[in-house]
Amino acid sequence: MPVPVSPSAVRTSGAPGPAPRRLFREPSATASAVLLVTGFVLLSLNTRVAFGQLGPLAPVAGFGTGAVTLLGLLPPLCMGAFAPVVPLVRRRLGEERGLFAASVLLLAGAVVRMLGMPGLLVGTALVGVATAVVNVLIPVFVRSRFAPRRAGVMMGVYALSMGAGSAIVAALMVPVWRAGGHAWEPAIGVAVIPAALAALGIAPQLRYGKRDVKPERVRVRVRLLGGDKGLGGDRGLAWSLIVFFGLQTLLFYTTLAWLPAILVASGVAEGTAGTMQSLFIVGVAVGGFLTPVLAAARTDQRPHLLVVLLVCASGYAGLLAAPAAAPALWSFVLGAGLGGGQAVSGVLYVKRGRDHDHVAALSTAAQTGGYLLAAAGPVAAAALHTATGGWTVPLLVLTGVLLPSAAASMRAGHDRPARD
């Protein structure tokens, strides 16, 4: 911010006077890069923490089937319902300020979740809304703030950080629950720490404001059936992204909600089942990092998508055939497949998008339809479990979902450009 300069400081000849001093120095290029990457990682670490807490806690804290189902339903439902609002947030605030606002809402949600079961429900909804903003803006943020050749790596870092943060906090749930006198509120409160770090980490990016947002170009409405130019005029691409992302997200949130219960029903101890949930999330982090890095290096992502689906199929097959024999292996493999399927979608938005606005439109469309589709997963799994008295049928259905997911992925993974 320039200091006011007195008239005497200006040369009477009309030549410019000395450059005004600044109260604060601009950070160097290296410092700016460090702040950017640090903030990006801290925000990414926090993005899925709240959703990974419930699985380990549910078997030991006595959450009923209805509570687990509702808490599994809220995140994808809120993310799908509020994703269409994110273009407005981007237009008004820009990517940096939008991500900071989302981080503050994540922190508020983490605090509210500690206030008993009503607070847990309301706070989870708030976290879902904030995550909708992060999900849509991150691909645009990566494309605008990082070199194109680093987009795959940064999307991989995003997924790896999400998985790592969620895995660490999930592993703490049962020990903190025990240390807190078998009360689940202190364990849920652990999420406040990464939420606060995320808000602090992304705050330095506020100085960039709305520098990359061009108001005349971002007024793009997403019309899935109308051939809107914001989607490149290619409804096939939009629907392919929606169905692939939606089915992968359905599998992810259903498995995240019910994996510990599936393992406990097969004879695995409750504490061990919570540990397997953490291992599942570790697999999510590993698959979420490797898949975008490998996929972004190619123009055609179809082979990578098929490999991801085969890895998912292997994990579900293990849970069906011998869940108690090698729960660690099945949990990790399944996590790697589902993590890869989630993370590679961000690469598809970046690769298929022509510019920042097009990436935002594709991301919004896929996540609006995809998360609303995914919201049915935890509810359907609970209904099938109640109707059949076991987890075999739900697992068979989840495995069968991989077939339409494979079919839908072919257009999204193809390197054919979207039509103008």
N, C-alpha and C positions, 0 to 999 in steps of 0.2 A: 504494500500500500504506500504510495508516494507521500512524502512529507511536503506540506505547502511551502512554496518557494516565495520569498519576498521579492517585490519589484526591483530592489537594489541588487539582487543577485543576477538580474538579467542584463546583458550588455546593452548599452544605449545605442550601439551601432545597428542593432537589429539582429545581430548574430545570436545563435542559440546559446544560452547559458549552460552551465554544467548540468549534467544529467542529475535529476533528483535522486536523493538517496532513498533506499528502501528500509523500512523498519525491520523486515525479516529477509534473510537471504533465501533465494530459491535453492532447493536441494540440488546437489549435483546429479548427473545422469545416473551414476552408480547408486547413490542414495535413493533416488526416485524408483529405480528398478527394484531395489531391496524392499522398499515400502510397498510397492505394487504387489510383488510376489508374496510378501509376508501377509498382507491384508487378504489377498486372494486365498491363500492356504488357510488362514484362521477362519474366514467365512465358510470355506468349504468343509472344514473340520466340524463345524457346528450344524450343517444343514440337515443331517439325518439323525442327530443324536437323540432327539426326543422320541423318534419313532422306533429306535432300537432298544429303548428301555423297557418296554412293556412285555416283550416275550419272556425274558428271564424272570421278571417279577411275577407274572401271572400265576405260574404254578405254586409259588411259595407264599404270595400275598393274599391268596384266596379270591382273586377276581373271578366273578362268574362268567359263564359263557356269553351272556348278553353284554356285559361290560367289555370283554375282550373283542367281541364282534363290533360293537359300536366304536371302540377306540381304534380298531383296524380300519373301519369304514371312513372315519372322519378325515384322515389325512388326504387320501386320493380324492374324496368328494370335495373338500375345500380347495385343493389344488386345481381340480378341473373347473370348479365353479368360478374361481377368481382369476384364472389364467387370462380370460378375455379382457380383464380390466388392466392388465399390465401394459399394453401399448399406450393407454392413457397416462399411466405412471411414467413411462419412458418419455412421452411427449412433454409432460409437465416438469419432470425432474432430471431427465437424462439417466444414463446407466449408473454412474457413480452414486448420485444422490438417491436413486431408487434402491440400490443395493444397501446403502447405509440405512435408509428408512426401514427396509426389510429386516436388517440386523437388529434394529431397536425393537421392532415388533416381535422378533424371535426371543429377545431377552424378556420382554413383557410376558409373553406366553410361557416361558420357562418358569417365571416366578409364580404366575397364576396357577400353574399345574400342581403346585405344592399345597393348594388350599382344599384338600379333601376331594372326594369324587366329583362334585360339581365343578370345582376348579380344574381338575384333571381333564374333564371333557371340554370346558371352555378354553383352557390353555392350549389343548391339543388342536382345537379349531383355529386359534390365533396363529399357532406355529404353522399350520397347514396353509393359511392365507399368506404368511410371510414367505414360506417356501415356494409358493406359486410365483411370487415376484422373482425370487432368486433363480428358479428353474428357467424362466423365460429370458431373463436378462443375461445370464451367464454366457450363453453362446454368442450373443451380440457383443458383450464385454470382451470376451476372448478374441473375437475377430477384430475389434477396433483397437485394443490395447496391446496385443501381442502380434509378432510377425506371422504372416500366413503359414510359414513352414513350421511354426511352433504351435499351431492350433491343436493338433492331435495330442502333443505332449501336455499342453495345458489342460485340455479336457480330461486327459488321463490323470493329471495331478488333482484335478477337481474330484474325480471319482475316487481316487486313492485316498485323498484327504477325508472325503465323506465317510468312506468305509472305516478308515483308521479311527476317526473320532467316535463313530458309532460303536465300533468294536471295543475300544478302551472303556467307554462309559457302560456298555452292556456288561462287560466283565466285572465292573464294580458293583453292579446292582445287588446281587445276593449278599456279598460281604458287607455292604453299607446297610442293607436291610437287617442283617443280623446285628451289626454294631449299633443300630438305631433302635434296638429293642423290638424287632420284628414289626416295625412301622414302615410303610412304603413311602411316606412323604419325604423323609430325608434322602432316600435313594433317588427319588424323582428330582429332588433339589440339586443333585450333582450337575444337572444340565445347565444350571445358571452360570457356572464357571466358563465353559466354552462359549456360551452365548454372549457373555460380557466381553470376552477376548475378541470375538468376531466383530462386535460393534467398535471396539477400540482399534482393531486392525484395519478396518475398511475406512475409518474416519479420515485419514490423510488424503484419500482420493477425492474428498469433497472439494478440494481446490480446483479440480478440473471442471466442475459445474456441468454445463450442457454443451461443451465445446463441439461435440461430434454430432449433435442432434440438429437436423435441418427441418424446421417445422413444415416447410412446403412439401416435404417428401414422406413424413411419417404418418400422415393422415390416411392410413391404409386400413380398411375394414376387412376382416377375414370372413369371407363367404365361402363355405365349404362346397356349396352346390351351385354357386353363381359364376364360377370361372373368374373370380376377382383377380385383377392384375397383381395384387400383393402376393398371391400364391403362384405367380408365374403363369397364370392361365392354365395350369395343369392340375386338374382335380384328381387325376390318378396318383400323382405324387403326394398330394395332401392326404388322400385317404390311405395310401400305403403307409405313410409315416404315422398316421393316427392309429391304424389297426396294429401295426408292428409294435409301436411304443406302448399302446394301450394293453395289449396282451402280455407283453413283457412286464409291464408294471403291475398288472393283475397277478401274475405269478409271483412277483417279488413281494408285494404287500401281503398276499395270502400266506406265503411261506414264512415271512417275517412274523406274522401274527400267530401262526399255529405250529411252527416247527417244534418248539419245546413240548407242546401238548402231544404232538405226534410221537416224539421220542419217549415221553413218560408213559404213554399208552402201550408202547412196545417193550417196556420193562427197564428203561434207562432211569437212573435216579434223578430226582428233581434238580439237585445241584449240578449234576453232570449235564443235564439237558440245558441249563442256563449257560454253561460253558460252551456247549455245542452251538448255541445261538451266537456267542461271541466268535466262534470259529467260522460260522457261516458268514458273519459280517467281515471277517478277515478275508475270506474268499471273495466276497463282494469287492473289497478294496483291491485285491490282486487282479481279478478279472477286469474290474473297472479301470485300472491303469493300463494294463497290457493291451486290451482290445482297441481303445481309441488310438494309441500310439501306432499299432500295427495297421489299423484300418486307414488312418489318415495318410499313411505313406503311399497308398494306392488310389487310383482313380475309381476303381470298381470295388465296392465293399461287399458284394454278394457272397464270396467265399468266406469272409470273416463272420458274416451273419449266420451262415449255415453251421460253421464250427461252433459258434456260441450256442446254438439250439441243440446241437449234438451233446455238448457238455451238460446242458440242462437236463436232457433226456437221461444221461448217465446217472446224474444225481438222484432224479426221481426214481429211476429203476432200482438203485441201491436202497432207497427208503422203502420201496415196495417189497423187495426180495429179502433183505436182511437188515432191517433198521438198527437192531441192537448189536449186530455183529461188528460193524465198523461205522458207528455214528459220526466219528470225527471225519472220516474220509468222505462220507456222503454229504455232510454239512459243508465241508470246504468246497467240494466239487460243485455242488448245487449253487453255493454262493458265488463261485467264480463265473459260472455260466450266466446267472441272473445279473450279476454285477456288470459283466461285459455287455449284456443286452441292454441294460439301462444306460450305460455310459456311451456306447457307440451311437446312440440316437443323437447326441450333441454333435458328433462328427458329421452325421448325415445332414443336419440343419446347415452347418457351416459349408459343407461340400456342395450341397444342392442349391444353396442360396446365392443369388447374384451379387447382393450388396447387403449392408447392415439392415436395411428395412425389410428386405426379402427374408433374411435369416430370422428376424423378429416375427414376421408373419408366419413362417413355417413352424417356428418353435411354439408360437401361440396356438396355432391350429392343432398341432399334434398333441400338445399338453392339455388343451381344453377337452378334446374328444377322448384322448387317451386316458386321462385320469378319471373322467366320468365312467368310462368303460371299466377301468380297474377297480372302481369302488364296489362293484358287484362281487369281486373275488372273495374277500373274507366272509361276507354274508352267505354266499353260495356254499362255501366250504363248511361253514357251521351248520347250514341246513342239511347238507348231505351227510355230515357226521351224525347229526341227530336222527335222521331218517334211517340210516343203515347201522348205527351203533358202532361204527369203527371208522378208520381212516383209509381203508383200502380204496373205496370208491372215490372219495375226494382226490386221492393221489392219482388214480387212473384218469380222472377228468383233467387234472392239472397237466398230466403228461400229454393227453390228447390235444390240449390247447396249443402245444408246440407245432402241430401240423398247420393250422391256419396262420400261425405266426410266421412260419417259413414261407408260405405262399405270399403273404402280404409283404414280406421283406424284399422280394425280388425287384419291385419298382423303386423302392426307397434306396436300395443298394446299388442300382444301376447308375453308370456315369453319364447317361443321356441327360443333356441339359433340359431344364424346365422350359416350356414353350412361353414365348412372350405374347 
